[in-house]
Amino acid sequence: MKGAEAYAVRQGERARVKNTGVYFARYWQLYMMLVLPVVYFGIFKYGPMYGVTIAFKDFNLFQGINASPWIGLDTFREIFKMDAFYEALRNTFMLNFLDLVVSFPAPIVLAIMLNELRTVWFKKLSQTVLYLPHFISWVLIGGIVYQVFATNTGIVNHLLGNLGIEPIPFLSDKYYWLITYLGTGVWHSAGWGTIIYLAALTGINKEQYEAADVDGASRLKKIWHITLPGIRSTIIVLLVLKLGEMVQIGFERPFVIGNVTVADFSQVLSTFVYKMGMQTGQYSVATAVGFFQAVVGLVFILTSNYIAKKTTDEGII
């Protein structure tokens, strides 16, 4: 009996090996296509993780990472004593929270509005116009912002001056700068964000709208009872990802649009890291702040995903 069982096991192993060989022979092209992405992530994403050890060392550029002495958590203790770090952390949370409130709903509204358009050519034209800002670099956008909103030479204030209205300090008063910052972010990202929601809208069963038409539902009621519930899972996933980035913030936008007069709001963690690492050469401090951002971001995304799963049964994992 034991011999028969062993024979059956061997036959099963041979069958599995044969099936695996047939599978790879049939789909080897797909695995070859994966080679470049895997190499890319290995070199540029996972490889640099070794550099995180700089946060725990008294890093010396001439000694290198390996030869630099270990100092444990001393760098983190130094960071948590810096007033500039807490100011940058506060501004990062503030700008990201306001972006969440202002910028996150914008692509949802735009996608629904575009979905409701019946004129095909106008819908395509609107999509193209809304997508274009995403492909403009923040350096160019910064130049446009200064040309349009500068206090003395900007187009807007020039027009206001011709009307006898005092210039508005869009870029030199921190509160006006905050409005400019948020408005520029919406203009740059809202159109591109609609792509995901428009794709989600195509998955809604059209028969639901037909049934609503038969029942005499208005457009607003169809949006509220059919469209929004139909893209709820997409909204929740993107919201969870956005919450996970609350302590992360891009470098280009606050750096290009910001200036010394509005540093109370424009100094964020990414510009703080740039200042510590590139301008003052404190590489251990810069690395420690980056590591802090990664850990806090992971906590945020796991917490928000847990809450989303408990309340709506939707999440990213």
TAHUFEN-V703134 format. One record per residue. N is the residue number from 1. RES is the residue in one letter. PSI is psi in degrees with one decimal (* if undefined). BURIAL is + if it has 9 or more other C-alpha atoms within 8 Angstrom, else -. D_LAST is the distance of its C-alpha to the last C-alpha in Angstrom with 1 decimal. Layout:
# TAHUFEN-V703134
N_RES_PSI_BURIAL_D_LAST ; N_RES_PSI_BURIAL_D_LAST
This chain:
# TAHUFEN-V703134
1_M_-41.6_-_45.8 ; 2_K_-38.5_-_43.9 ; 3_G_-39.5_-_45.2 ; 4_A_-40.7_-_43.9 ; 5_E_-42.8_-_40.4 ; 6_A_-40.0_-_40.4 ; 7_Y_-42.2_-_41.6 ; 8_A_-39.5_-_38.8 ; 9_V_-43.6_-_36.2 ; 10_R_-40.4_-_37.8 ; 11_Q_-39.7_-_37.9 ; 12_G_-40.3_-_34.2 ; 13_E_-42.9_-_33.5 ; 14_R_-40.0_-_35.8 ; 15_A_-40.7_-_34.2 ; 16_R_-41.8_-_30.7 ; 17_V_-42.3_-_32.2 ; 18_K_-44.5_-_34.0 ; 19_N_-37.6_-_31.1 ; 20_T_-42.3_-_29.0 ; 21_G_-41.7_-_32.0 ; 22_V_-41.2_-_32.4 ; 23_Y_-48.0_-_28.7 ; 24_F_-35.5_-_29.0 ; 25_A_-30.7_-_32.5 ; 26_R_-35.8_-_31.1 ; 27_Y_23.3_-_28.0 ; 28_W_-27.8_-_29.2 ; 29_Q_-37.9_-_29.3 ; 30_L_-39.1_-_25.5 ; 31_Y_-33.3_-_25.1 ; 32_M_-34.4_-_27.9 ; 33_M_-24.2_-_26.1 ; 34_L_-14.7_-_23.2 ; 35_V_-50.4_-_25.7 ; 36_L_-47.1_-_26.2 ; 37_P_-40.0_-_22.6 ; 38_V_-42.9_-_22.0 ; 39_V_-42.3_-_25.3 ; 40_Y_-50.1_+_24.5 ; 41_F_-37.0_+_21.3 ; 42_G_-41.9_+_23.2 ; 43_I_-46.4_+_26.2 ; 44_F_-13.6_-_24.9 ; 45_K_-51.0_+_21.5 ; 46_Y_-36.1_+_21.6 ; 47_G_-49.2_-_25.4 ; 48_P_-12.4_+_25.9 ; 49_M_-24.7_-_23.7 ; 50_Y_-28.6_-_26.9 ; 51_G_-13.5_-_28.4 ; 52_V_-25.3_+_26.4 ; 53_T_-18.8_-_29.1 ; 54_I_-32.1_+_31.5 ; 55_A_-20.7_+_30.1 ; 56_F_14.0_+_31.6 ; 57_K_157.4_+_34.8 ; 58_D_81.0_+_38.0 ; 59_F_131.2_+_37.4 ; 60_N_124.8_-_40.5 ; 61_L_-32.8_-_40.4 ; 62_F_-25.2_-_43.4 ; 63_Q_-27.7_+_42.3 ; 64_G_175.1_+_38.9 ; 65_I_-46.6_+_35.6 ; 66_N_-39.6_-_36.9 ; 67_A_-16.6_-_40.3 ; 68_S_139.8_+_39.2 ; 69_P_146.2_-_39.5 ; 70_W_139.4_-_36.6 ; 71_I_7.7_+_36.6 ; 72_G_-129.1_-_33.5 ; 73_L_14.5_-_32.1 ; 74_D_-37.3_-_35.3 ; 75_T_-40.8_+_33.8 ; 76_F_-37.8_+_31.1 ; 77_R_-38.5_-_34.0 ; 78_E_-41.8_-_35.9 ; 79_I_-44.9_+_33.1 ; 80_F_-2.5_-_32.7 ; 81_K_-4.3_-_36.4 ; 82_M_125.4_-_36.4 ; 83_D_-34.8_-_37.0 ; 84_A_-32.8_-_35.9 ; 85_F_-45.0_+_32.4 ; 86_Y_-34.4_+_31.9 ; 87_E_-44.6_+_33.4 ; 88_A_-39.4_+_31.0 ; 89_L_-43.0_+_28.0 ; 90_R_-46.4_+_29.3 ; 91_N_-36.6_+_29.8 ; 92_T_-47.6_+_26.3 ; 93_F_-42.0_+_24.7 ; 94_M_-50.0_-_27.4 ; 95_L_-39.6_-_27.1 ; 96_N_-38.3_+_23.3 ; 97_F_-44.1_+_23.4 ; 98_L_-36.6_+_26.3 ; 99_D_-38.7_+_24.5 ; 100_L_-42.4_+_21.6 ; 101_V_-41.1_-_24.2 ; 102_V_-48.2_+_26.4 ; 103_S_-30.7_+_24.5 ; 104_F_-43.5_+_21.1 ; 105_P_-19.6_+_22.9 ; 106_A_-50.7_+_25.4 ; 107_P_-28.2_+_23.6 ; 108_I_-46.8_+_22.6 ; 109_V_-44.6_-_26.3 ; 110_L_-43.1_+_27.5 ; 111_A_-41.9_+_25.4 ; 112_I_-41.7_+_26.7 ; 113_M_-43.4_-_30.2 ; 114_L_-36.0_+_30.2 ; 115_N_-28.0_-_28.9 ; 116_E_-12.5_-_31.8 ; 117_L_140.0_-_34.4 ; 118_R_-20.5_-_36.7 ; 119_T_111.0_-_38.8 ; 120_V_-46.3_-_37.0 ; 121_W_-37.1_-_38.9 ; 122_F_-35.2_-_38.3 ; 123_K_-45.4_+_34.6 ; 124_K_-40.6_-_34.4 ; 125_L_-43.0_-_36.6 ; 126_S_-42.4_+_34.5 ; 127_Q_-43.6_+_31.3 ; 128_T_-45.8_-_33.2 ; 129_V_-38.8_-_34.6 ; 130_L_-30.6_+_31.3 ; 131_Y_-30.7_+_29.6 ; 132_L_-43.2_+_32.4 ; 133_P_-27.5_+_31.9 ; 134_H_-28.2_+_28.6 ; 135_F_3.2_-_30.7 ; 136_I_130.7_-_33.1 ; 137_S_155.6_-_32.7 ; 138_W_-22.6_+_32.7 ; 139_V_-45.0_-_36.1 ; 140_L_-40.1_-_37.6 ; 141_I_-39.8_+_35.9 ; 142_G_-42.9_+_37.4 ; 143_G_-41.5_-_40.8 ; 144_I_-43.7_-_40.5 ; 145_V_-43.7_+_39.5 ; 146_Y_-34.4_+_42.6 ; 147_Q_-32.6_+_44.8 ; 148_V_-40.0_+_43.8 ; 149_F_3.8_+_43.3 ; 150_A_145.0_+_45.6 ; 151_T_-44.6_+_48.0 ; 152_N_-30.9_-_51.3 ; 153_T_-3.8_+_50.6 ; 154_G_149.9_+_47.6 ; 155_I_-43.7_+_48.1 ; 156_V_-48.8_-_46.9 ; 157_N_-28.3_+_49.1 ; 158_H_-43.4_+_52.0 ; 159_L_-40.4_-_51.8 ; 160_L_-38.8_+_51.6 ; 161_G_-38.1_+_54.6 ; 162_N_-24.8_-_56.5 ; 163_L_1.9_-_55.9 ; 164_G_19.5_-_57.2 ; 165_I_139.4_-_53.8 ; 166_E_143.6_-_53.0 ; 167_P_145.6_+_50.4 ; 168_I_125.2_-_46.9 ; 169_P_71.1_+_45.4 ; 170_F_-33.5_+_42.0 ; 171_L_-2.4_+_41.5 ; 172_S_-15.1_+_43.6 ; 173_D_129.9_+_42.7 ; 174_K_-31.4_+_39.3 ; 175_Y_-41.0_-_38.5 ; 176_Y_-36.9_+_39.6 ; 177_W_-37.1_+_37.7 ; 178_L_-42.0_+_34.5 ; 179_I_-42.7_+_35.1 ; 180_T_-42.2_+_35.9 ; 181_Y_-48.3_+_32.8 ; 182_L_-42.5_+_30.4 ; 183_G_-40.1_-_32.5 ; 184_T_-39.3_-_32.4 ; 185_G_-41.7_+_28.6 ; 186_V_-45.9_+_28.3 ; 187_W_-37.4_+_30.9 ; 188_H_-37.2_+_29.2 ; 189_S_-21.1_+_25.6 ; 190_A_-44.6_+_25.7 ; 191_G_-41.5_+_27.1 ; 192_W_-36.1_+_24.6 ; 193_G_-21.0_+_21.6 ; 194_T_-20.5_+_23.1 ; 195_I_-45.3_+_22.4 ; 196_I_-44.1_-_18.7 ; 197_Y_-35.2_+_19.8 ; 198_L_-37.8_+_22.8 ; 199_A_-39.5_-_20.8 ; 200_A_-34.8_+_18.7 ; 201_L_-29.0_+_22.1 ; 202_T_-17.3_-_23.4 ; 203_G_-5.2_-_21.1 ; 204_I_133.6_-_22.7 ; 205_N_122.3_-_25.3 ; 206_K_-22.5_-_28.7 ; 207_E_-27.1_-_30.3 ; 208_Q_-41.0_-_28.8 ; 209_Y_-38.3_+_30.8 ; 210_E_-41.8_-_33.8 ; 211_A_-38.0_-_33.7 ; 212_A_-36.5_+_33.4 ; 213_D_-40.5_+_36.4 ; 214_V_-37.4_-_38.3 ; 215_D_-3.2_-_37.6 ; 216_G_24.4_-_38.9 ; 217_A_140.8_+_35.7 ; 218_S_171.8_-_36.1 ; 219_R_-42.2_-_33.8 ; 220_L_-40.7_-_32.4 ; 221_K_-37.0_+_31.6 ; 222_K_-38.5_+_29.9 ; 223_I_-43.7_+_27.7 ; 224_W_-40.2_+_26.8 ; 225_H_-16.1_-_26.4 ; 226_I_-54.5_+_25.1 ; 227_T_-54.8_+_23.9 ; 228_L_-46.0_+_21.8 ; 229_P_-29.1_-_20.0 ; 230_G_-27.1_+_19.6 ; 231_I_16.0_+_17.6 ; 232_R_-44.2_-_15.8 ; 233_S_-38.8_+_12.3 ; 234_T_-43.1_+_13.2 ; 235_I_-44.2_-_14.7 ; 236_I_-43.4_+_11.9 ; 237_V_-46.6_+_9.4 ; 238_L_-33.1_-_12.5 ; 239_L_-41.7_+_13.5 ; 240_V_-44.0_+_10.5 ; 241_L_-38.2_+_11.3 ; 242_K_-40.5_+_14.9 ; 243_L_-32.4_+_14.8 ; 244_G_-16.4_+_13.4 ; 245_E_15.0_+_16.6 ; 246_M_-30.8_+_19.0 ; 247_V_-3.6_+_20.8 ; 248_Q_141.9_+_20.7 ; 249_I_139.7_+_23.4 ; 250_G_150.6_-_25.2 ; 251_F_-39.9_-_28.6 ; 252_E_-46.3_-_30.6 ; 253_R_-56.4_+_30.5 ; 254_P_-28.8_+_31.8 ; 255_F_-43.0_+_34.0 ; 256_V_-43.1_+_35.7 ; 257_I_-28.4_+_36.1 ; 258_G_166.4_+_36.8 ; 259_N_177.8_+_40.2 ; 260_V_-37.1_-_42.2 ; 261_T_-21.1_-_43.2 ; 262_V_24.0_+_39.7 ; 263_A_-23.2_+_38.3 ; 264_D_-26.3_+_37.6 ; 265_F_-30.7_+_34.6 ; 266_S_-14.3_+_34.0 ; 267_Q_107.5_+_33.6 ; 268_V_179.4_+_29.9 ; 269_L_-37.8_+_28.1 ; 270_S_-41.6_+_28.1 ; 271_T_-30.4_+_31.8 ; 272_F_-42.4_+_32.4 ; 273_V_-42.7_+_30.9 ; 274_Y_-43.7_+_33.1 ; 275_K_-45.1_+_36.1 ; 276_M_-41.9_+_35.6 ; 277_G_-51.3_+_34.9 ; 278_M_-32.7_+_37.0 ; 279_Q_-37.6_-_39.8 ; 280_T_-7.6_-_40.5 ; 281_G_18.5_-_39.3 ; 282_Q_76.7_+_37.3 ; 283_Y_-34.1_+_34.7 ; 284_S_-41.3_+_33.5 ; 285_V_-45.5_+_32.9 ; 286_A_-43.2_+_31.1 ; 287_T_-39.2_+_28.8 ; 288_A_-40.2_+_28.2 ; 289_V_-41.7_+_27.2 ; 290_G_-40.5_+_24.7 ; 291_F_-40.0_+_23.2 ; 292_F_-44.3_-_23.2 ; 293_Q_-42.5_+_21.3 ; 294_A_-44.2_+_18.6 ; 295_V_-46.8_-_18.2 ; 296_V_-39.1_+_18.3 ; 297_G_-40.3_+_15.9 ; 298_L_-42.7_+_13.3 ; 299_V_-43.9_+_14.2 ; 300_F_-45.4_+_14.0 ; 301_I_-36.7_+_10.6 ; 302_L_-39.9_+_9.2 ; 303_T_-47.2_-_11.7 ; 304_S_-36.8_+_11.2 ; 305_N_-39.4_+_7.5 ; 306_Y_-44.0_+_9.0 ; 307_I_-42.2_-_11.9 ; 308_A_-40.7_+_10.4 ; 309_K_-37.2_+_8.8 ; 310_K_-33.2_-_12.2 ; 311_T_-33.7_-_14.3 ; 312_T_-2.4_-_13.1 ; 313_D_18.5_-_10.5 ; 314_E_145.5_+_8.6 ; 315_G_-176.0_+_5.7 ; 316_I_-19.7_-_3.8 ; 317_I_*_-_0.0
